[in-house]
């Protein structure tokens, strides 16, 4: 098994990276909110995160994209708080309401090694940007304890390219959202006027570091970029603008797309008439066809397989493995019928997903 990139860092390099991130957090500009609060004095910025790790849940996740979940699951660590505060967030218990508990770097290191012992294929860091200085301490300790799994940086895509650049040689797999193709919806739904520009520049940096998604002989991801996009009602996310950007900057064959249909009007979505309903089959299929026709390989959710397993109750699920009811214990090879013109595939997939390309 290929070892994670961080396994090859010297102690001196670990300390240099950690010191750099600690300096950034003392006048916090870890994310584009640029709050300039001293996190080490427990000053709170937009995300309201304290000056130490706060984690809600840690468990093997079998419902992620097939290259991440594989057969052993993706070792997910859900960090509390968030820099975006999306009104429709399905993880609102942790992003908005701070469900979670404080961890020392030593405690989190033990949990990471525990996920490896459970047979997970990777360590999946979910919304970790606001905790990077403390997280790197935990990773350094975990590596000394024998952690070697690839690291997945699973984020909302609202990132400083400079922050991402400092993670080079540490992160193996980037899994960013591209939530919005323009800033109007970003302002309305995620309270940021400048999401698009930061999203695009950080995505360029991610690809520069890790390139196209690479999997092993078992179809498990080892390195690379996979871009998530959630289709919203009435094309509020401006999916075509995202497609146009990706087509203009990258070779479509190099960009793995995870196109999600799982939007539900959760949390405060009812306050926004534009998104107070689920996405229709036609809305999702229109975006899906555009990406496939443009030549983007990736993973597309099956409408008839979607269920509430995508919505996690973080007040009760802390360490129990998450296995979708439709895929008890393992992956299945069955796929739904492919639309006309789509290439056939023979990879093992969870029944919630279909691979194209």
C-alpha positions as CSV (number, residue, x, y, z in Angstrom):
1,X,0.0,0.0,0.0
2,X,1.2,3.5,-0.9
3,X,2.0,5.5,2.2
4,X,0.6,9.0,2.7
5,X,2.8,11.9,1.6
6,X,3.1,13.2,5.2
7,X,5.0,10.0,6.2
8,X,8.1,11.4,4.4
9,X,8.2,14.8,6.2
10,X,11.2,15.3,8.6
11,X,10.6,16.6,12.1
12,X,12.1,19.9,11.0
13,X,9.6,20.2,8.2
14,X,6.7,19.3,10.5
15,X,7.8,22.0,12.9
16,X,8.2,24.5,10.1
17,X,4.7,23.9,8.7
18,X,3.1,24.0,12.2
19,X,4.9,27.2,13.1
20,X,3.8,28.8,9.9
21,X,0.2,27.9,10.5
22,X,0.3,28.9,14.1
23,X,1.5,32.4,13.1
24,X,-1.4,32.6,10.7
25,X,-3.9,31.6,13.4
26,X,-2.6,34.3,15.8
27,X,-4.2,36.8,13.5
28,X,-6.4,34.4,11.8
29,X,-6.5,34.3,8.1
30,X,-6.7,30.5,7.7
31,X,-9.8,31.0,5.5
32,X,-11.0,34.0,3.4
33,X,-13.1,35.5,6.2
34,X,-9.8,37.0,7.4
35,X,-11.1,37.6,10.9
36,X,-7.6,38.5,12.3
37,X,-8.5,37.2,15.7
38,X,-5.9,35.5,18.0
39,X,-7.1,31.9,18.0
40,X,-4.4,31.1,20.6
41,X,-6.0,33.5,23.0
42,X,-9.3,31.8,22.3
43,X,-10.7,34.8,20.4
44,X,-13.5,33.7,18.2
45,X,-13.9,34.7,14.5
46,X,-16.7,34.1,12.0
47,X,-16.6,30.3,12.4
48,X,-16.7,30.6,16.2
49,X,-14.0,27.9,16.6
50,X,-11.9,28.0,19.8
51,X,-8.1,27.7,20.0
52,X,-8.2,23.9,20.2
53,X,-9.6,21.0,18.3
54,X,-13.3,20.3,18.4
55,X,-14.6,17.1,16.8
56,X,-18.1,15.8,16.6
57,X,-17.8,12.3,15.2
58,X,-15.1,9.8,14.1
59,X,-16.1,6.6,12.2
60,X,-15.7,4.5,9.1
61,X,-17.9,5.9,6.4
62,X,-19.2,3.6,3.7
63,X,-21.4,6.1,1.9
64,X,-18.7,8.3,0.4
65,X,-17.6,8.2,-3.3
66,X,-16.6,4.6,-4.2
67,X,-12.8,5.3,-4.4
68,X,-12.9,6.7,-0.9
69,X,-15.2,4.2,0.8
70,X,-13.8,1.1,-1.0
71,X,-14.7,-2.0,1.1
72,X,-13.2,-0.8,4.4
73,X,-14.8,2.6,4.6
74,X,-13.3,6.1,4.7
75,X,-12.1,7.0,8.1
76,X,-14.0,10.3,8.6
77,X,-13.3,12.9,11.2
78,X,-16.1,15.5,11.3
79,X,-14.7,18.8,12.7
80,X,-17.1,21.1,14.5
81,X,-17.8,24.7,13.3
82,X,-17.5,25.9,9.7
83,X,-16.3,28.9,7.7
84,X,-19.4,29.0,5.4
85,X,-22.5,28.6,7.5
86,X,-24.7,27.5,4.6
87,X,-28.4,27.9,5.4
88,X,-29.2,24.5,4.0
89,X,-26.3,22.5,5.5
90,X,-27.2,18.9,6.1
91,X,-24.5,18.8,8.8
92,X,-26.0,21.8,10.6
93,X,-25.7,20.2,14.0
94,X,-21.9,20.6,13.8
95,X,-21.5,23.5,11.4
96,X,-24.1,25.8,13.1
97,X,-24.8,24.4,16.5
98,X,-21.3,23.3,17.5
99,X,-22.2,19.7,18.4
100,X,-18.9,18.1,19.4
101,X,-16.2,17.8,22.1
102,X,-12.7,19.1,22.5
103,X,-9.8,16.9,21.7
104,X,-6.1,17.2,22.4
105,X,-3.7,16.5,19.5
106,X,-2.7,13.3,21.4
107,X,-6.3,12.1,21.7
108,X,-7.0,12.8,18.0
109,X,-3.8,11.0,17.0
110,X,-5.0,7.9,18.8
111,X,-8.4,8.1,17.0
112,X,-6.7,8.3,13.6
113,X,-4.6,5.3,14.3
114,X,-7.7,3.5,15.5
115,X,-9.4,4.1,12.2
116,X,-6.4,2.6,10.4
117,X,-6.7,-0.5,12.7
118,X,-10.4,-0.8,11.7
119,X,-9.4,-1.2,8.1
120,X,-10.3,2.2,6.7
121,X,-8.6,3.2,3.4
122,X,-7.9,6.8,4.3
123,X,-8.3,9.5,6.9
124,X,-11.1,11.8,5.7
125,X,-10.7,15.3,7.3
126,X,-14.1,17.0,7.0
127,X,-14.1,20.8,7.2
128,X,-10.8,21.1,9.0
129,X,-9.5,24.4,7.7
130,X,-10.2,26.4,10.9
131,X,-8.2,23.8,13.0
132,X,-5.2,23.3,10.8
133,X,-2.4,24.3,13.4
134,X,-3.8,21.9,16.0
135,X,-4.6,19.2,13.4
136,X,-1.0,19.1,12.1
137,X,0.2,18.5,15.7
138,X,-2.2,15.5,15.8
139,X,-1.0,14.3,12.4
140,X,2.6,14.5,13.4
141,X,1.9,12.4,16.5
142,X,-0.2,9.9,14.6
143,X,2.6,9.4,12.0
144,X,5.0,8.6,14.8
145,X,2.5,6.1,16.1
146,X,2.4,4.3,12.8
147,X,-0.3,6.1,10.8
148,X,0.3,5.8,7.1
149,X,-3.1,6.1,5.3
150,X,-3.6,8.8,2.7
151,X,-5.2,12.0,3.9
152,X,-8.4,13.3,2.3
153,X,-9.0,17.1,2.6
154,X,-12.8,17.3,2.4
155,X,-13.9,20.9,2.4
156,X,-16.5,23.4,1.2
157,X,-14.2,24.9,-1.3
158,X,-14.0,28.3,0.4
159,X,-10.3,28.4,0.9
160,X,-7.2,30.6,0.6
161,X,-4.9,29.2,-2.1
162,X,-2.1,30.2,0.2
163,X,-3.4,28.0,3.0
164,X,-3.8,25.1,0.6
165,X,-0.3,25.7,-0.7
166,X,1.1,25.2,2.8
167,X,-0.5,21.7,2.8
168,X,1.5,20.5,-0.1
169,X,3.2,17.2,0.7
170,X,0.8,16.5,3.5
171,X,-2.6,16.0,1.8
172,X,-2.9,13.2,-0.7
173,X,-6.5,13.6,-1.9
174,X,-8.5,16.8,-2.2
175,X,-12.3,16.6,-2.1
176,X,-13.5,20.2,-2.4
177,X,-17.0,21.4,-3.1
178,X,-17.7,23.7,-6.0
179,X,-20.9,25.0,-4.6
180,X,-21.7,28.0,-6.7
181,X,-21.0,29.2,-10.2
182,X,-21.7,32.8,-9.3
183,X,-21.6,34.9,-6.1
184,X,-25.3,35.8,-5.9
185,X,-26.4,32.5,-4.5
186,X,-23.2,32.3,-2.4
187,X,-24.1,35.6,-0.7
188,X,-27.7,34.6,-0.2
189,X,-27.2,31.0,1.0
190,X,-23.7,30.9,2.5
191,X,-23.1,34.5,3.5
192,X,-20.0,35.1,1.4
193,X,-19.8,37.7,-1.4
194,X,-16.6,36.2,-2.9
195,X,-17.0,32.5,-2.9
196,X,-16.4,31.9,-6.6
197,X,-12.9,33.5,-6.9
198,X,-11.5,31.9,-3.8
199,X,-13.1,28.5,-4.8
200,X,-11.5,28.6,-8.3
201,X,-8.0,29.7,-7.2
202,X,-7.8,27.2,-4.4
203,X,-9.0,24.4,-6.7
204,X,-6.2,25.3,-9.2
205,X,-3.7,24.9,-6.3
206,X,-5.1,21.6,-5.3
207,X,-4.8,20.2,-8.8
208,X,-1.3,21.6,-9.1
209,X,-0.3,19.6,-6.0
210,X,-2.0,16.2,-6.6
211,X,-3.2,16.1,-10.2
212,X,-5.8,13.8,-11.5
213,X,-7.4,11.1,-9.2
214,X,-5.3,7.9,-9.1
215,X,-6.7,4.6,-7.8
216,X,-5.0,1.3,-7.0
217,X,-5.8,-2.1,-8.6
218,X,-8.8,-2.4,-6.2
219,X,-10.2,1.0,-7.3
220,X,-9.3,2.7,-4.0
221,X,-8.1,6.3,-4.3
222,X,-4.4,6.9,-3.5
223,X,-3.9,10.5,-4.7
224,X,-5.5,13.3,-6.7
225,X,-8.5,15.6,-6.9
226,X,-12.2,14.8,-6.9
227,X,-14.6,17.8,-7.3
228,X,-18.0,17.7,-5.6
229,X,-21.0,19.7,-6.9
230,X,-24.4,19.6,-5.3
231,X,-27.2,20.4,-7.8
232,X,-29.7,22.9,-6.3
233,X,-33.3,23.7,-7.2
234,X,-33.9,26.0,-10.2
235,X,-30.2,25.9,-11.0
236,X,-29.5,28.3,-8.2
237,X,-25.9,26.9,-8.0
238,X,-25.3,27.9,-11.7
239,X,-24.0,24.5,-12.6
240,X,-23.2,25.4,-16.2
241,X,-20.9,28.2,-15.0
242,X,-18.9,25.7,-13.0
243,X,-18.8,23.3,-16.0
244,X,-17.6,26.2,-18.2
245,X,-14.8,27.0,-15.8
246,X,-13.6,23.5,-15.4
247,X,-13.7,23.0,-19.2
248,X,-11.7,26.2,-19.8
249,X,-9.0,25.5,-17.3
250,X,-8.6,21.7,-17.2
251,X,-8.6,18.7,-19.5
252,X,-12.0,17.1,-18.6
253,X,-10.3,13.7,-18.6
254,X,-8.2,14.9,-15.6
255,X,-11.1,16.1,-13.4
256,X,-13.1,13.5,-11.5
257,X,-16.6,14.9,-10.8
258,X,-18.9,13.8,-7.9
259,X,-22.3,15.1,-8.9
260,X,-24.7,15.0,-6.0
261,X,-28.5,14.8,-6.1
262,X,-29.0,14.6,-2.3
263,X,-30.1,18.1,-1.7
264,X,-32.8,18.4,0.9
265,X,-34.4,21.6,2.4
266,X,-32.8,21.2,5.8
267,X,-32.0,23.6,8.7
268,X,-33.1,27.1,7.6
269,X,-33.7,26.3,3.9
270,X,-37.5,26.9,4.5
271,X,-36.7,30.6,5.0
272,X,-35.6,30.8,1.3
273,X,-38.4,30.0,-1.1
274,X,-35.9,29.4,-3.9
275,X,-34.6,26.2,-2.3
276,X,-37.5,25.1,-0.1
277,X,-37.9,21.8,-2.1
278,X,-35.9,18.9,-3.3
279,X,-34.2,18.7,-6.7
280,X,-36.2,17.1,-9.4
281,X,-35.0,14.2,-11.5
282,X,-35.0,16.4,-14.6
283,X,-33.0,19.1,-12.9
284,X,-30.3,16.6,-11.9
285,X,-30.3,14.7,-15.2
286,X,-29.8,17.9,-17.1
287,X,-26.7,18.8,-15.2
288,X,-25.5,15.2,-15.3
289,X,-25.8,15.1,-19.1
290,X,-23.9,18.3,-19.5
291,X,-20.9,17.0,-17.5
292,X,-20.9,13.7,-19.3
293,X,-21.2,15.3,-22.7
294,X,-18.3,17.5,-21.8
295,X,-16.2,14.4,-21.1
296,X,-15.9,14.5,-17.4
297,X,-15.4,11.1,-15.7
298,X,-16.8,10.7,-12.2
299,X,-19.6,9.5,-10.0
300,X,-23.2,10.3,-10.3
301,X,-25.8,9.6,-7.6
302,X,-28.8,7.4,-8.4
303,X,-32.1,9.1,-7.7
304,X,-34.0,5.9,-6.8
305,X,-31.3,4.9,-4.3
306,X,-31.2,8.1,-2.3
307,X,-32.4,7.8,1.2
308,X,-32.0,9.4,4.6
309,X,-28.6,7.7,5.1
310,X,-27.1,10.9,3.7
311,X,-28.3,12.8,6.7
312,X,-26.4,12.0,9.8
313,X,-27.6,12.7,13.4
314,X,-24.4,13.9,14.9
315,X,-25.9,13.9,18.4
316,X,-26.1,10.1,18.4
317,X,-23.6,8.9,15.8
318,X,-20.1,9.3,17.2
319,X,-18.0,6.2,16.4
320,X,-20.4,3.7,14.9
321,X,-19.6,2.9,11.3
322,X,-22.0,4.5,8.7
323,X,-23.2,1.9,6.2
324,X,-26.1,2.9,3.9
325,X,-29.1,0.6,4.4
326,X,-28.9,-0.2,0.7
327,X,-25.4,-1.5,1.0
328,X,-25.1,-3.5,4.2
329,X,-21.5,-4.2,5.0
330,X,-20.0,-4.2,1.5
331,X,-20.0,-2.7,-2.0
332,X,-22.3,-4.2,-4.7
333,X,-21.5,-4.5,-8.3
334,X,-25.0,-3.8,-9.6
335,X,-25.6,-0.6,-11.4
336,X,-28.7,1.1,-12.8
337,X,-29.1,1.2,-16.6
338,X,-26.8,3.6,-18.3
339,X,-28.3,6.4,-20.4
340,X,-27.8,6.3,-24.1
341,X,-24.3,7.4,-25.0
342,X,-22.8,6.7,-21.6
343,X,-19.7,4.4,-21.5
344,X,-20.2,1.1,-19.6
345,X,-18.1,0.5,-16.5
346,X,-17.3,-2.7,-14.5
347,X,-16.0,-1.3,-11.2
348,X,-17.5,-2.2,-7.8
349,X,-19.8,0.5,-6.6
350,X,-22.1,1.3,-3.8
351,X,-25.7,1.1,-5.1
352,X,-26.0,4.8,-4.3
353,X,-23.5,5.7,-7.0
354,X,-22.7,5.1,-10.6
355,X,-19.4,5.6,-12.3
356,X,-19.0,7.2,-15.7
357,X,-15.8,7.4,-17.7
